[in-house]
Amino acid sequence: MLDEELQELKTNGNVKTKTSTKIKKSMRKSKRISVDPTGFHVSEVDHHSKEDDDPEEVNHRIDAAWMAPRDHSVFEFRDISYIVGKRKKQKQILTNVSGRVSDGSTVAILGPSGAGKTSLLKALSLGITSGEVMGSIELNGKKLTSQGFKDHCFLVEQSDHHWSFLSCQETLMYAASLLLGPGNHSAVVENVIDKMGLQSCKDTKVGNDFVQGLSGGQKRRLSIAIALLKKPAVIMLDEPTSGLDSAASVAIVSELRKLAKSENLIVIMTIHQPSTKVYNDFDQVMLMSKGRQAYMGKAASAHEYFETIGYPMMQMTNPADFLVDLVNADFTSEDSVIAILDEWKRHLAYKTKRCKGRKVEVDSNDDFHQLMRRKKSFLHQLSTVFRRHGLLVARDPILYVGRIVVLLISNTVFSLAYWSSRDKVQEQSINFYYANAWPISLGSMFAVVAVFVLNSEFKSIMREVRNGMINPVTYIMAKTILVLPVMLLFGAAALSTGVYAILGLKANYGVYMVMYAISVFVFECIAEVLSVAFINPLMGMLCFLSIWFTSFLFGGTFLPPDDLSVVIRWLYHAMPLSYTFNAISYHVFAGEEWPSCIPDANAGAVCVDFNEFPREEPITLILESLSKIVPNVSGDDNRMDAMAIILGMALGYKFLYVAIFLFRTSQSTKLRGVCEDTFINRDDVQST
Ligand SMILES: Nc1ncnc2c1ncn2[C@@H]1O[C@H](COP(=O)(O)OP(=O)(O)OP(=O)(O)O)[C@@H](O)[C@H]1O
């Protein structure tokens, strides 16, 4: 309803309901703002009026500002060059690529495979973090910085990293909450659902490779819908039609064109080889080959330009095929491609020497962004991310729920395997020890799954951070708070049925749960580090398994630390499981009635001579006797110390995780400004 009112208001502005009156008032307020034509500068904003303090009023102003068309903008990049490698192995990926796009335009970057399309888009979205990038990128005449990109631009990547277990509508509601601040944004969300044709699948889960969900085209539409929620000046899309059939490709590109016109957007996309229908929807095209430009200008005039330089297009030809084939060295001679690239350089107008890299950031003082900045607080973001990931923790079976179920089943089976240790006799003490060591070993090893899942989550978070949706700290905090009780649930699943119900353990349940949770938590923290340290999750998983097995082997269950070579003896002290096994073995034998060992009456090596261990306490005795077989067991109560050391290790790993996480999410392209002669498009010279 509100949506319809807003639409009507936007077109004729005479809806007479209470809600629309508020929005109207808000829009009038928005109009009080005068916009500097060179940027998004606001000259007159009443920052502290009484109405601004009313959350409902601010909410309506945001909705109204969101509905209003965006300010005019110009995106310009000059002499973008990109070099990778060092010295003799240097490779020039991009060479002096320039362009200028105004709002309302859709630009397609075309070219054969390896032409440099993706590299250019990455450079324009400040996403290149290695090698050297030169040139200048400006939005409304001001240098585009990472913050400027977060405020005014949005990159839709080729692979859609969404939250698989959220529905389309839930995804958009959380995105709206993150982008627009607190309040009910269902009207705005409905608006983008309608615009992107997602009405029929709004309750469908996004899905992934393992869970059926949205189709490829719907996922792409969802990515664009999220971008629209932000109301950016520029949307960049990497291959938005890849993997889609021709009808879906036409629909997406024509929708983007309409959006560019209606929302004053600049749309820049890379595209491989579009059909004629898709090509006709582009306002401008940039043709690339060998990292250089062969053409940049009106899509409809491209064939005229090539005709003037001696390459007429045959009738009934797909213009995109014609252009791409012209500069594809696989179909044309290398010399001919170079001649076309050189010809374009000659065609460009010469502009005087100019130093780029001015340190002026894009303003984000337009009304919409002013309001949003005031509304979006760290706490609000934290609570949104907390609610979203709480839902995902409950729904995603791979991350935690699956582990809880497997721990429950496997440890029930283990306890049945050690059924005889219920007798609590000396010769069963070793079995009872193992019955308690396996649940913790298994629980800590299962954290390998977290490496895989968190690696994939990190990609989604990276997308959100780069597009200015969230502060990475909110994700880290929310996840840490959510994971702590889950560790206790792991303990409950691993121990309740197995060692407590089946084997009749009497040791304090609460203390055991906490010890279990801490011991598994440290491995969860190791998994977090490895999930962000490697781009490929399989590398992280391999590393995790190596660390876990080292911890298991050098945990003192099998090898006495004193027998180890001095070169690797430190591993016994550096790995968490040695502390865990020591503390847990004391805990499970403490408080139990273990009959004293009678010398000579027992077969096997378990029984000890009283004279060797003159102490009276039965717990100490059983532990001392057990230590003959399990080197790490001792009669001393080290539980507090052990847990403190493990928590310290967990904290260390957490620190490392946060450092890598923040480092990777903060990386962006460092553009090195150049002071060289600049060549720009003749058309642009005329239009400026
Ligand atoms: N970091 C890098 N190190 C070495 N070579 C690179 C690097 N990045 C890109 N390249 C090379 O630069 C060229 C352009 O790559 P890019 O992915 O930009 O091309 P593209 O036009 O998007 O190709 P496609 O359409 O096949 O995706 C390719 O030859 C690629 O191998």
The ligand as a MOL file (V3000), in Angstrom:
LIG
                    3D

  0  0  0     0  0            999 V3000
M  V30 BEGIN CTAB
M  V30 COUNTS 31 33 0 0 0
M  V30 BEGIN ATOM
M  V30 1 N 47.0130 -11.1660 -11.7640 0
M  V30 2 C 47.2990 -11.5560 -13.0080 0
M  V30 3 N 48.4840 -12.1220 -13.2910 0
M  V30 4 C 48.8010 -12.5060 -14.5530 0
M  V30 5 N 47.9720 -12.3640 -15.5910 0
M  V30 6 C 46.7750 -11.8140 -15.3790 0
M  V30 7 C 46.3620 -11.3810 -14.0720 0
M  V30 8 N 45.1260 -10.8620 -14.1750 0
M  V30 9 C 44.7600 -10.9710 -15.4590 0
M  V30 10 N 45.7360 -11.5450 -16.1930 0
M  V30 11 C 45.7440 -11.7910 -17.6350 0
M  V30 12 O 45.2600 -10.6310 -18.2410 0
M  V30 13 C 44.4570 -10.9390 -19.3640 0
M  V30 14 C 43.0920 -10.2920 -19.2190 0
M  V30 15 O 42.3460 -10.9840 -18.2470 0
M  V30 16 P 40.8230 -10.6490 -17.9490 0
M  V30 17 O 40.2900 -11.6550 -17.0060 0
M  V30 18 O 40.7090 -9.2410 -17.5620 0
M  V30 19 O 40.1950 -10.8530 -19.3840 0
M  V30 20 P 38.6780 -10.8950 -19.8400 0
M  V30 21 O 38.5670 -10.0210 -21.0090 0
M  V30 22 O 37.7890 -10.5870 -18.7090 0
M  V30 23 O 38.5540 -12.4030 -20.2570 0
M  V30 24 P 37.2700 -13.3950 -20.1740 0
M  V30 25 O 36.2330 -12.8220 -21.0640 0
M  V30 26 O 37.8020 -14.6770 -20.7000 0
M  V30 27 O 36.8720 -13.4440 -18.7450 0
M  V30 28 C 44.4100 -12.4390 -19.4580 0
M  V30 29 O 45.3790 -12.8590 -20.3860 0
M  V30 30 C 44.7900 -12.8940 -18.0640 0
M  V30 31 O 45.4200 -14.1410 -18.1070 0
M  V30 END ATOM
M  V30 BEGIN BOND
M  V30 1 1 1 2
M  V30 2 1 2 3
M  V30 3 2 2 7
M  V30 4 2 3 4
M  V30 5 1 4 5
M  V30 6 2 5 6
M  V30 7 1 6 7
M  V30 8 1 6 10
M  V30 9 1 7 8
M  V30 10 2 8 9
M  V30 11 1 9 10
M  V30 12 1 10 11
M  V30 13 1 11 12
M  V30 14 1 11 30
M  V30 15 1 12 13
M  V30 16 1 13 14
M  V30 17 1 13 28
M  V30 18 1 14 15
M  V30 19 1 15 16
M  V30 20 2 16 17
M  V30 21 1 16 18
M  V30 22 1 16 19
M  V30 23 1 19 20
M  V30 24 2 20 21
M  V30 25 1 20 22
M  V30 26 1 20 23
M  V30 27 1 23 24
M  V30 28 2 24 25
M  V30 29 1 24 26
M  V30 30 1 24 27
M  V30 31 1 28 29
M  V30 32 1 28 30
M  V30 33 1 30 31
M  V30 END BOND
M  V30 END CTAB
M  END
